[in-house]
Structures are given as structure tokens and as C-alpha cells.
Amino acid sequence: MITIYHNPRCSKSRGACELIADTYNVANEPVEVVEYLKQPLSVEQLKALNVMLDCPVREMLRDTEAEYKHLGLNSAELSDDQLYEAIEKHPILMQRPIVVRNGRAVIGRPPENVKVLFD
């Protein structure tokens, strides 16, 4: 199963979906597309996703969004739990797309990053 946390308004997210459909999904694995703006992830789901990404929580954040600045998320004093809660309440803050396959995940910016999940 391949899961894509997707924002259809984002060209990078659309590009990753196309790459998976056209190039990398040669085994025709089932693909679940989750529009995370319509179906926000819980803190628990975000933590599990972060484990698969194997990166600092901050790398899951889009620091170019207005909410990032408005919420003061650049503060180094914020805990990981506070960052997860910010993403849960404001899903626009989550990097996109995030692709999960076989217990591993990558941020598909650029879309070619998803290739590592198929090597």
C-alpha cells in the first residue's frame, strides 16, 4: 500500500502523484490518496508519520505559510508536542506531499524524492 498525503492545489503534490502512477508504481500497488486538508491528521498520526520520515518535526512544517509566522512557530522554545499540535490544528502547515510505502516515508519536494521508496 502506498499512501500519499496530498494537496491537489499544490503542483509538487500533483507531480508526485503522477510520478507514482506513471513511473514508480510498476507493481500496481494499491494507492490511498489522503487529502489532509479535508482529513487532518491527529497528533498520534503525525507522530507515527514523523517516525517513518525519520526527521526532526520541524522538517514537517511549511515555514512559508502565514500561519507559521502568525503562530510564532519559529521559536526554538517550542516542544515537538507543540509543533505536532500546531499541524493538527492547522494542517496547511504540513509539508506536501508526504508519501508512505513499506513503513518508510519521504517528503516529495521535489517529486523525484519519492524514488527512494521504490529502490
C-alpha positions as CSV (number, residue, x, y, z in Angstrom):
1,M,0.0,0.0,0.0
2,I,1.2,3.4,-0.9
3,T,-0.3,6.4,0.9
4,I,0.1,9.9,-0.4
5,Y,-0.7,12.9,1.9
6,H,-1.8,15.2,-0.9
7,N,-3.0,18.7,-1.5
8,P,-4.5,18.8,-5.0
9,R,-3.8,22.6,-5.3
10,C,0.0,22.0,-5.0
11,S,1.9,21.4,-8.2
12,K,4.6,19.4,-6.3
13,S,2.0,17.2,-4.8
14,R,0.3,16.6,-8.1
15,G,3.7,15.9,-9.6
16,A,4.4,13.2,-7.0
17,C,1.0,11.6,-7.6
18,E,1.7,11.5,-11.4
19,L,5.2,10.0,-10.9
20,I,3.9,7.3,-8.7
21,A,1.1,6.5,-11.1
22,D,3.2,6.7,-14.3
23,T,6.7,5.6,-13.3
24,Y,7.3,4.1,-9.9
25,N,4.2,2.0,-9.2
26,V,5.1,-0.7,-11.7
27,A,3.8,-3.4,-9.3
28,N,0.4,-1.7,-9.4
29,E,0.2,-1.5,-5.6
30,P,-2.9,0.0,-4.1
31,V,-2.6,3.7,-3.6
32,E,-4.5,5.7,-1.0
33,V,-4.6,9.4,-1.5
34,V,-5.4,11.4,1.6
35,E,-6.3,15.0,1.2
36,Y,-5.0,16.0,4.5
37,L,-6.6,19.5,4.4
38,K,-10.0,17.7,4.3
39,Q,-8.9,14.9,6.6
40,P,-6.4,16.4,9.1
41,L,-4.1,14.0,10.9
42,S,-4.2,13.6,14.6
43,V,-1.2,14.2,16.8
44,E,-0.8,10.5,17.1
45,Q,-0.9,10.0,13.3
46,L,1.6,12.9,12.9
47,K,4.0,11.3,15.4
48,A,3.8,7.9,13.5
49,L,4.3,9.7,10.2
50,N,7.3,11.5,11.7
51,V,8.9,8.2,12.8
52,M,8.6,6.9,9.2
53,L,10.1,10.2,7.9
54,D,13.0,9.9,10.4
55,C,13.5,13.6,10.5
56,P,13.1,16.4,13.1
57,V,9.4,17.5,13.5
58,R,10.3,21.0,12.1
59,E,11.1,19.4,8.7
60,M,7.4,18.5,8.5
61,L,6.4,22.2,8.7
62,R,5.9,24.6,5.9
63,D,7.6,27.7,7.2
64,T,6.4,29.8,4.3
65,E,2.7,29.6,5.4
66,A,1.2,32.7,7.0
67,E,0.1,30.5,10.0
68,Y,3.7,29.6,10.7
69,K,4.6,33.2,11.3
70,H,1.3,34.1,13.0
71,L,1.7,31.2,15.5
72,G,5.3,32.0,16.2
73,L,6.5,28.5,15.2
74,N,10.0,29.7,14.6
75,S,10.6,29.8,18.3
76,A,13.2,27.3,19.3
77,E,11.5,27.0,22.7
78,L,8.5,25.1,21.3
79,S,8.4,21.4,22.1
80,D,7.8,18.7,19.5
81,D,4.4,18.2,21.0
82,Q,3.5,21.9,20.5
83,L,4.6,21.6,16.8
84,Y,2.5,18.4,16.3
85,E,-0.5,20.2,17.8
86,A,0.0,23.2,15.5
87,I,0.0,20.9,12.5
88,E,-3.1,19.1,13.8
89,K,-5.0,22.4,14.2
90,H,-3.6,24.0,11.0
91,P,-3.0,21.2,8.5
92,I,-1.9,23.7,5.9
93,L,1.4,23.8,7.9
94,M,2.3,20.2,6.9
95,Q,4.8,19.6,4.1
96,R,3.3,18.2,1.0
97,P,3.2,15.7,-0.4
98,I,4.3,13.0,2.0
99,V,4.5,9.5,0.5
100,V,4.5,6.4,2.6
101,R,5.4,2.9,1.4
102,N,6.5,-0.2,3.4
103,G,6.9,1.6,6.7
104,R,9.1,4.4,5.2
105,A,8.1,7.9,4.2
106,V,9.5,10.9,2.3
107,I,8.6,14.4,1.6
108,G,8.0,14.7,-2.1
109,R,9.6,18.1,-2.6
110,P,10.8,17.8,-5.3
111,P,8.5,15.0,-6.5
112,E,11.5,12.9,-7.5
113,N,12.3,12.3,-3.8
114,V,9.7,9.5,-3.8
115,K,12.0,7.4,-5.9
116,V,13.9,6.2,-2.8
117,L,10.8,4.4,-1.7
118,F,10.9,2.2,-4.8
119,D,14.6,1.3,-4.9
